[in-house]
Each structure stands twice: as structure tokens, then as C-alpha cells.
């Protein structure tokens, strides 16, 4: 059970002068903060989705990262003639590449213009 402890008053000493150890009030506060922030777990290690193919339809194809997490997109094969990035879906920027791995934050977009469909792979982070 989570110990809901407010921040101790300024008059509560961090170190108990009788024991030379951290005071109970401060210990409970720090323990509560530790538990609320994941208890030492980054959360990233719990996300173990494997890479998966992205189905490419008509050119230009726009992939939107709707995973809710940062993700890498691998673009390979096919006949890519233009690869662009957008943060808002309105303004697209030429990546200067045709193939490679591109990191997208949630809701970022990658627009792929091609002559022959490439392979796109989603790699969750």
C-alpha cells in the first residue's frame, strides 16, 4: 500500500539528533516519492513490442506515429524518390535521404514518395 505522506514541516530535522539517522517523517516522504516515480524502474524496459511492418499504400504515403511513444521508422528497398518529415502535418521538410532509420516523436509524420513501394518497419522505443 502506498504511504501518502506530505512533505515534512520545515521544523522537522532531516537527521534525527538522537539516532544520527534520517528522521521517520523524511524517510516516509522520500520512500513515497521513490514509489510514485516508479520505484527505480525506468518503464522503458517494460515496453517490449517487437519491430513490425508498416503497410504502404499509394504514393506519396504518410506515416503518422500514433503509438504514443517515440518510435524509429526504417525505410528500405523500393524506389524512394523523396522522403520528408513533418511535426504538424502541414509543413514537410526534405530529410536529404531516401533510406535509413528515422526517429519520430508521437504524432510526427514521415512522407514517402516512391516509384516502387519501399519496406517500412516500425521499431517502438
VMD Tcl script that draws the C-alpha trace (Angstrom):
set ca {
  {0.00 0.00 0.00}
  {1.26 3.47 -0.90}
  {2.15 5.65 2.08}
  {0.64 9.07 1.34}
  {2.94 11.38 3.30}
  {3.07 15.11 2.71}
  {6.39 16.93 2.71}
  {7.51 17.26 6.33}
  {7.36 20.62 8.02}
  {10.47 22.79 7.93}
  {10.83 22.30 11.68}
  {11.28 18.53 11.24}
  {15.01 17.84 11.10}
  {16.27 15.66 8.27}
  {18.63 13.81 10.62}
  {17.25 12.69 13.96}
  {19.72 14.04 16.58}
  {19.06 11.06 18.88}
  {19.95 8.37 16.35}
  {22.01 10.22 13.70}
  {19.75 8.55 11.12}
  {17.22 10.07 8.76}
  {14.05 11.03 10.62}
  {10.94 8.89 10.19}
  {8.92 11.72 8.61}
  {11.58 12.41 6.00}
  {12.16 8.70 5.34}
  {8.44 8.19 4.66}
  {8.39 11.22 2.38}
  {11.39 10.05 0.32}
  {10.05 6.49 0.17}
  {6.71 7.80 -1.10}
  {8.46 9.87 -3.81}
  {10.52 6.82 -4.79}
  {7.38 4.69 -5.18}
  {5.45 7.41 -7.04}
  {8.26 7.83 -9.58}
  {8.44 4.16 -10.47}
  {10.48 2.66 -7.65}
  {13.69 2.67 -9.67}
  {12.10 1.21 -12.82}
  {12.52 3.28 -15.99}
  {9.35 1.91 -17.57}
  {11.24 1.56 -20.83}
  {12.28 -1.98 -20.02}
  {8.59 -2.88 -19.65}
  {7.83 -1.84 -23.25}
  {8.96 -4.81 -25.35}
  {6.96 -4.56 -28.55}
  {8.90 -6.13 -31.42}
  {9.52 -4.34 -34.73}
  {6.58 -4.66 -37.13}
  {6.00 -3.93 -40.81}
  {4.07 -0.85 -41.89}
  {1.69 -1.44 -44.79}
  {2.49 1.12 -47.50}
  {-0.31 2.30 -49.77}
  {-0.36 4.83 -52.65}
  {2.49 7.29 -53.16}
  {3.00 9.70 -51.50}
  {2.48 7.64 -48.34}
  {2.32 9.44 -44.99}
  {3.06 7.51 -41.80}
  {1.84 9.17 -38.57}
  {3.33 7.94 -35.29}
  {0.17 7.23 -33.30}
  {1.89 4.84 -30.87}
  {2.03 7.36 -28.03}
  {5.78 6.71 -27.72}
  {8.85 7.77 -29.68}
  {9.46 5.26 -32.46}
  {12.02 4.57 -35.15}
  {10.93 4.01 -38.72}
  {13.24 2.06 -41.00}
  {12.86 2.82 -44.71}
  {14.49 0.31 -47.06}
  {14.17 -1.13 -50.55}
  {11.85 0.01 -53.29}
  {12.32 3.17 -55.32}
  {12.03 6.12 -52.95}
  {12.37 9.48 -54.71}
  {11.57 11.82 -51.78}
  {11.49 11.35 -48.02}
  {10.10 14.17 -45.84}
  {9.49 14.83 -42.14}
  {6.69 16.90 -40.56}
  {5.82 17.77 -37.00}
  {2.42 19.32 -37.80}
  {1.25 17.59 -41.00}
  {1.29 20.88 -42.91}
  {4.96 21.76 -43.38}
  {7.19 18.94 -44.61}
  {10.99 19.03 -44.65}
  {13.19 17.04 -47.03}
  {15.33 14.62 -44.99}
  {18.05 14.59 -47.65}
  {17.92 10.78 -47.61}
  {15.99 8.09 -49.40}
  {16.60 5.25 -46.93}
  {17.59 4.86 -43.30}
  {16.22 4.94 -39.77}
  {14.22 7.97 -38.64}
  {13.08 8.74 -35.09}
  {9.56 10.11 -34.77}
  {8.04 11.60 -31.62}
  {4.34 10.95 -31.06}
  {2.26 12.45 -33.91}
  {5.30 13.23 -36.09}
  {4.95 12.24 -39.75}
  {7.17 10.72 -42.39}
  {6.05 11.21 -46.01}
  {7.47 8.77 -48.54}
  {7.16 9.48 -52.26}
  {8.17 6.50 -54.35}
  {8.09 4.83 -57.78}
  {8.27 1.30 -56.32}
  {6.92 0.70 -52.78}
  {9.64 0.54 -50.09}
  {9.58 -1.57 -46.93}
  {8.78 0.43 -43.81}
  {9.37 -1.06 -40.36}
  {8.12 0.36 -37.06}
  {10.58 -0.06 -34.17}
  {8.97 1.03 -30.85}
  {11.32 2.63 -28.34}
}
mol new
graphics top color blue
foreach p $ca { graphics top sphere $p radius 0.5 }
foreach p [lrange $ca 0 end-1] q [lrange $ca 1 end] { graphics top cylinder $p $q radius 0.2 }
display resetview
